[in-house]
């Protein structure tokens, strides 16, 4: 994601929270998801992907999904990527290379380079963070340097985007997680924003 886009995310977040209308508050936490968020993530236009050709390094490259969700690969030309998981796209690329006759043994791997989440508010290191593994909310705060001196650890908010709607807002009591009363079980997803408010 570009620096300008990151700035826009935090400006929008500030407007939402400052106006007291930080999305649609959910009184219940989401059901546990099946599968790794990285594996179940579906590619969207604008995502940057690393395609590793494995035994065929000539096809290895970083590519961006265009506005229609297509990527351009050596020997294949345009291939639809949007709407697919990384595993589905890997299988499609392998099959396309075999059908083209270029490679009889194609085993590409795809990494989505643009996966990220955001941490803002009363933490030591605010900003965009790369999403490289499944991570839970309290661990994400720790990875951001921990809580600031004035953090309200009992009302940590997670803003989750919804297409065409205001974001869902979940309130996580990290204070209870820190004392061992609750497990750190809330899984952060790509594009989530964790906001730690100031305590008064």
C-alpha positions as CSV (number, residue, x, y, z in Angstrom):
1,X,0.0,0.0,0.0
2,X,1.3,3.4,-0.9
3,X,2.3,6.0,1.7
4,X,-0.6,8.2,0.6
5,X,-3.1,5.4,1.0
6,X,-1.7,4.7,4.5
7,X,-2.2,8.4,5.5
8,X,-5.7,8.2,4.2
9,X,-6.5,5.2,6.4
10,X,-5.4,7.0,9.5
11,X,-7.2,10.3,8.6
12,X,-10.4,8.3,8.1
13,X,-9.9,6.5,11.4
14,X,-9.4,9.8,13.2
15,X,-12.6,11.2,11.7
16,X,-14.6,8.2,12.7
17,X,-13.3,8.0,16.3
18,X,-13.2,11.8,16.8
19,X,-16.8,12.1,15.7
20,X,-17.8,9.3,18.1
21,X,-19.1,7.2,15.3
22,X,-16.3,4.7,14.8
23,X,-18.3,2.3,12.7
24,X,-20.9,-0.2,13.8
25,X,-20.2,-1.6,17.2
26,X,-20.6,-5.4,17.5
27,X,-21.6,-6.7,20.9
28,X,-20.4,-10.2,20.1
29,X,-17.0,-11.4,18.9
30,X,-16.8,-13.1,15.5
31,X,-17.0,-16.8,15.3
32,X,-13.6,-18.5,15.1
33,X,-12.4,-18.7,11.5
34,X,-11.3,-21.9,9.9
35,X,-7.9,-21.8,8.3
36,X,-4.9,-19.4,8.3
37,X,-6.0,-15.8,7.3
38,X,-3.1,-15.7,4.9
39,X,-4.3,-18.9,3.2
40,X,-8.0,-17.9,3.1
41,X,-7.4,-14.3,1.9
42,X,-8.8,-13.6,-1.5
43,X,-6.8,-11.4,-3.8
44,X,-8.2,-8.0,-4.9
45,X,-7.2,-5.5,-7.6
46,X,-4.2,-3.5,-6.5
47,X,-2.6,-6.4,-4.5
48,X,1.1,-6.9,-5.2
49,X,2.1,-10.6,-5.5
50,X,5.4,-12.3,-5.6
51,X,5.3,-15.3,-8.0
52,X,8.2,-17.7,-7.3
53,X,8.8,-20.0,-10.3
54,X,10.6,-22.6,-8.2
55,X,12.3,-24.9,-10.6
56,X,11.7,-22.3,-13.3
57,X,13.2,-19.1,-12.0
58,X,12.8,-17.2,-15.3
59,X,9.1,-16.7,-14.5
60,X,9.8,-15.3,-10.9
61,X,8.6,-11.7,-10.5
62,X,6.6,-9.3,-8.5
63,X,3.3,-8.4,-10.2
64,X,0.4,-6.1,-9.3
65,X,-3.2,-7.2,-10.0
66,X,-4.6,-4.5,-12.3
67,X,-8.0,-2.8,-12.0
68,X,-9.7,-5.8,-13.5
69,X,-7.8,-8.2,-11.2
70,X,-5.5,-9.6,-13.8
71,X,-1.7,-10.2,-13.6
72,X,0.7,-10.5,-16.4
73,X,3.1,-13.5,-16.4
74,X,5.9,-14.5,-18.8
75,X,4.8,-16.9,-21.5
76,X,1.2,-16.7,-20.3
77,X,0.2,-13.1,-20.7
78,X,-2.9,-12.1,-18.6
79,X,-4.3,-14.4,-15.9
80,X,-7.1,-13.7,-13.6
81,X,-6.0,-13.4,-9.9
82,X,-8.7,-11.4,-8.1
83,X,-11.1,-13.4,-6.1
84,X,-8.7,-16.3,-5.7
85,X,-6.8,-17.5,-2.7
86,X,-3.0,-17.8,-3.1
87,X,-3.4,-21.6,-3.3
88,X,-6.0,-21.4,-6.0
89,X,-3.9,-19.0,-8.0
90,X,-0.8,-21.2,-7.6
91,X,-2.8,-24.2,-9.0
92,X,-4.1,-22.0,-11.9
93,X,-0.6,-20.8,-12.9
94,X,0.8,-24.3,-12.7
95,X,-2.0,-25.6,-14.9
96,X,-1.6,-22.8,-17.4
97,X,2.1,-23.4,-17.7
98,X,1.6,-27.1,-18.3
99,X,-1.1,-26.5,-20.9
100,X,1.1,-24.0,-22.7
101,X,3.8,-26.6,-23.1
102,X,6.4,-24.3,-21.5
103,X,7.0,-26.4,-18.4
104,X,6.1,-30.0,-17.7
105,X,6.9,-29.6,-14.0
106,X,5.6,-26.3,-12.8
107,X,5.4,-25.7,-9.0
108,X,5.1,-21.9,-8.4
109,X,4.4,-20.3,-5.1
110,X,2.5,-17.0,-4.6
111,X,3.0,-14.6,-1.7
112,X,0.7,-11.6,-1.3
113,X,3.1,-8.8,-0.4
114,X,0.5,-6.1,0.4
115,X,-1.2,-7.8,3.3
116,X,-1.0,-5.6,6.3
117,X,-2.9,-4.3,9.4
118,X,-2.7,-1.1,11.3
119,X,-2.0,-0.1,14.9
120,X,-2.9,3.4,16.2
121,X,-3.5,5.3,19.4
122,X,-1.7,4.7,22.7
123,X,1.0,2.3,21.6
124,X,4.7,2.9,21.3
125,X,5.1,2.3,17.5
126,X,2.0,3.2,15.5
127,X,1.5,2.6,11.9
128,X,1.1,0.0,9.1
129,X,2.4,-3.5,10.0
130,X,3.0,-6.3,7.5
131,X,0.7,-9.3,7.9
132,X,3.1,-12.2,7.7
133,X,1.5,-14.7,10.1
134,X,-1.7,-15.2,12.0
135,X,-1.7,-12.8,14.9
136,X,-3.9,-12.0,17.8
137,X,-4.8,-8.6,19.1
138,X,-2.7,-8.4,22.3
139,X,0.3,-9.9,20.5
140,X,-0.1,-7.3,17.8
141,X,0.0,-4.6,20.4
142,X,3.2,-6.1,21.9
143,X,4.7,-6.2,18.4
144,X,3.9,-2.5,18.2
145,X,6.1,-1.8,21.2
146,X,3.4,-2.4,23.8
147,X,0.9,0.0,25.4
148,X,1.7,3.7,26.0
149,X,1.7,5.2,29.4
150,X,-1.9,6.5,29.1
151,X,-3.5,3.6,27.3
152,X,-7.0,2.3,28.2
153,X,-6.1,-1.4,28.0
154,X,-9.6,-2.5,28.8
155,X,-11.2,-0.9,25.7
156,X,-9.0,-1.7,22.8
157,X,-10.9,-1.4,19.6
158,X,-10.5,-3.4,16.4
159,X,-12.1,-1.8,13.3
160,X,-12.8,-4.4,10.6
161,X,-13.7,-3.0,7.1
162,X,-16.9,-4.1,5.4
163,X,-17.4,-3.6,1.7
164,X,-19.8,-0.8,1.1
165,X,-20.6,-0.4,4.8
166,X,-19.2,1.3,7.9
167,X,-16.5,-0.9,9.6
168,X,-17.4,-3.3,12.4
169,X,-15.9,-2.3,15.7
170,X,-15.0,-4.9,18.3
171,X,-14.0,-3.9,21.9
172,X,-11.3,-6.2,23.4
173,X,-10.4,-6.1,27.1
174,X,-6.7,-6.5,26.9
175,X,-6.4,-5.8,30.6
176,X,-8.0,-9.2,31.3
177,X,-5.7,-10.8,28.8
178,X,-2.7,-9.3,30.6
179,X,-3.8,-10.7,34.0
180,X,-4.5,-14.1,32.5
181,X,-8.2,-13.9,33.1
182,X,-9.0,-14.1,29.3
183,X,-7.0,-15.8,26.5
184,X,-5.6,-13.7,23.7
185,X,-8.0,-15.3,21.2
186,X,-9.2,-12.5,18.9
187,X,-7.5,-13.1,15.5
188,X,-6.5,-9.9,13.6
189,X,-7.3,-10.1,9.9
190,X,-5.5,-8.3,7.0
191,X,-6.7,-4.6,6.8
192,X,-7.9,-4.5,10.4
193,X,-7.1,-1.5,12.5
194,X,-6.3,-1.8,16.1
195,X,-6.9,1.4,18.0
196,X,-5.9,1.8,21.7
197,X,-7.7,4.8,23.2
198,X,-6.4,7.1,25.9
199,X,-7.5,6.4,29.4
200,X,-8.8,9.3,31.5
